[in-house]
C-alpha cells in the first residue's frame, strides 16, 4: 500500500483525540448515560442530564465562562447563525445596523448578507494588510443604530489573532453594540477568556479542539438576549430546542478540558514546527507570508508562491501532502481566497497560496516532507512557466 500523504491541512490535523474517542465509545455503551437528558422522571434521564451539566462546566472552564451561559449547538456554524440572527431580531427595535469584516468565515458573512436582503444594513471592515482589525476603525464604523458586531478571534485561513478585549471595550462604550466572536479556531491554540475579555457572545466548535464533529456551543453573557431559530421541546433554555446528543456533548467537554491542559506545551511545539516549515519554504525565494507574523496562532501558516500557477501547484503536491488553498468550507468553489483578496493580494498570488495546518498529531517528519515536496515542485513549475 502506498504511503498516505502527510497531514498538513487544518481540517485533517484536528481529528478526534483517541482519548476522546475512547470516552465517547464508553458513553455509547453505557448502561446509564444513554437516556434522554430532558427526561426528568427516571434514573437514566437524570444521569444523562448530570453528565451534560458536567460537560457544560468543562467547556466553560476552558474558555473562562460561566456554565449557565453555555448553549450547546450542532457546531460553530449554527452558533454563529443563532448569535447573528438571534441578536438582530431581538434588538431590531433599537437598530438594524451590523458591523463585521471582509475576512470573516462564511457562516458569518452569509447570515449578514441574508439580513441585508431583509432590510438590515451591514458595514464590512477591511483589516490592515496584516489582517488585524484596529479598534479605532471599529469605533468609527459604529452608529447609533448598531446592535451587533461580529468579528472572529482567530482567522481560519491566515491564523491572525484579533485583540478581542480591545474590540469589546469599544463596543461597551457604545452601549448596545453587542460583540459576537467566532472562536472556533482559537480553543487550544491561544488564550481564550470570555469573561475577562468582556465579550457578549462567542461561538465554539468541538472538532477544532480534537473533539467530535457535529457539536459546538454558543456562549452568552447575562446581559445579552437572542431570539431562537428553532422551537420545540425547550431544551437549552428554549434557545436551541432538540434532543441533546449526550455522547457528542460529553466528547466536547473532555476535548476542551484536554485542550486547556495541553495549551502551553502545544503552543510551543507547534510554533517550533511552524517556524521550521516557514524557514524551509522561504529558502525557495519568492514566497510571501500571508498575515501578520506577530499576531497569529502557531498552527496555521499561509503562504503565496510567486510565478507559480495555483492549480498546477496543488496538483503537484497533493499526492504527498494533504494541504489546502484556503478554508475547507470554500475549497469546492475554486475561486481566489476572499480573505487574501481583502488583504490586498493579487488574484495570481491568491490562487498560488497554500494554507498549512499543524496540529496535535503533526510531527517533524510531516514538515520535512512538505519542504522536500515543495522544494522540488515550485522551481520545476517556475521553469515550466518560464519565470
ZIKAWO-V763400 format. One record per helix or strand of 2 or more residues. SS is the DSSP state (~ for helix, > for strand). FROM is the first residue (numbers start at 0). TO is the last residue. If there is no record, write none. Layout:
<<SS & FROM & TO> <SS & FROM & TO>>
This chain:
<<> & 5 & 6> <~ & 17 & 27> <~ & 42 & 61> <~ & 66 & 68> <> & 69 & 72> <~ & 75 & 89> <> & 96 & 100> <~ & 105 & 116> <> & 120 & 124> <~ & 134 & 140> <> & 145 & 149> <> & 159 & 160> <~ & 163 & 173> <> & 177 & 181> <~ & 193 & 196> <> & 200 & 204> <~ & 206 & 208> <> & 215 & 219> <~ & 245 & 281> <> & 286 & 288> <> & 299 & 304> <~ & 309 & 316> <> & 320 & 321> <~ & 327 & 332> <~ & 337 & 341> <~ & 346 & 350> <> & 352 & 356> <~ & 363 & 384>>
